[in-house]
Amino acid sequence: MTNASDATIVKVPCPDCGELSPEPIQRILENDVIPCSLCAGLIDLTAESCRSIVSDAKRLWQSKSG
């Protein structure tokens, strides 16, 4: 279970609805595909369009973890 300090939100572009889906950073780091929080469409985190977001999320998580 995550606590409030672990709930950093990262916005991920959804290919289905075209919106930025707010996702907890831990969810991004633990999965290759996640459902959009807005439309439930699938977001492929391994796609070229998401690589920089996942990379930034990893750096952010590492800086928070010490």
C-alpha positions as CSV (number, residue, x, y, z in Angstrom):
1,M,0.0,0.0,0.0
2,T,1.3,3.5,-0.8
3,N,1.1,6.4,1.5
4,A,0.3,10.0,0.5
5,S,3.9,10.9,0.0
6,D,4.2,8.2,-2.6
7,A,1.2,9.5,-4.6
8,T,3.1,11.9,-6.9
9,I,1.1,12.4,-10.0
10,V,2.5,12.4,-13.6
11,K,0.3,13.3,-16.5
12,V,0.4,10.8,-19.4
13,P,-1.0,11.4,-22.8
14,C,-3.9,9.0,-23.7
15,P,-4.0,8.0,-27.4
16,D,-7.7,7.3,-27.1
17,C,-9.2,10.4,-25.6
18,G,-6.2,12.7,-26.4
19,E,-6.2,14.1,-22.8
20,L,-3.4,14.0,-20.2
21,S,-4.3,11.3,-17.7
22,P,-3.2,12.0,-14.2
23,E,-1.4,8.8,-13.0
24,P,0.4,7.9,-9.8
25,I,4.1,7.7,-10.4
26,Q,4.3,4.2,-8.9
27,R,1.6,2.9,-11.3
28,I,3.7,4.2,-14.2
29,L,6.9,2.5,-13.0
30,E,5.3,-0.8,-12.3
31,N,3.3,-1.4,-15.5
32,D,3.9,-1.4,-19.3
33,V,0.2,-0.7,-20.1
34,I,-2.3,1.2,-17.9
35,P,-5.9,2.2,-18.4
36,C,-6.5,6.0,-18.8
37,S,-8.0,7.5,-15.6
38,L,-10.3,9.6,-17.8
39,C,-11.6,7.2,-20.5
40,A,-10.3,3.8,-19.5
41,G,-8.5,3.5,-22.9
42,L,-5.2,1.7,-22.8
43,I,-2.0,3.7,-22.6
44,D,1.1,1.8,-23.7
45,L,3.9,3.1,-21.6
46,T,6.5,1.5,-23.8
47,A,5.4,3.5,-26.8
48,E,7.8,6.1,-28.2
49,S,5.4,8.9,-27.1
50,C,5.7,7.8,-23.5
51,R,9.4,7.0,-23.2
52,S,10.4,10.4,-22.0
53,I,7.6,10.6,-19.5
54,V,8.5,7.2,-18.0
55,S,12.2,8.2,-17.9
56,D,11.3,11.5,-16.1
57,A,9.0,9.5,-13.7
58,K,12.0,7.2,-12.9
59,R,14.2,10.2,-12.1
60,L,11.6,11.8,-10.0
61,W,11.0,8.6,-8.1
62,Q,14.7,8.1,-7.5
63,S,15.1,11.7,-6.2
64,K,12.2,11.2,-3.8
65,S,13.5,7.9,-2.6
66,G,16.9,9.3,-1.8
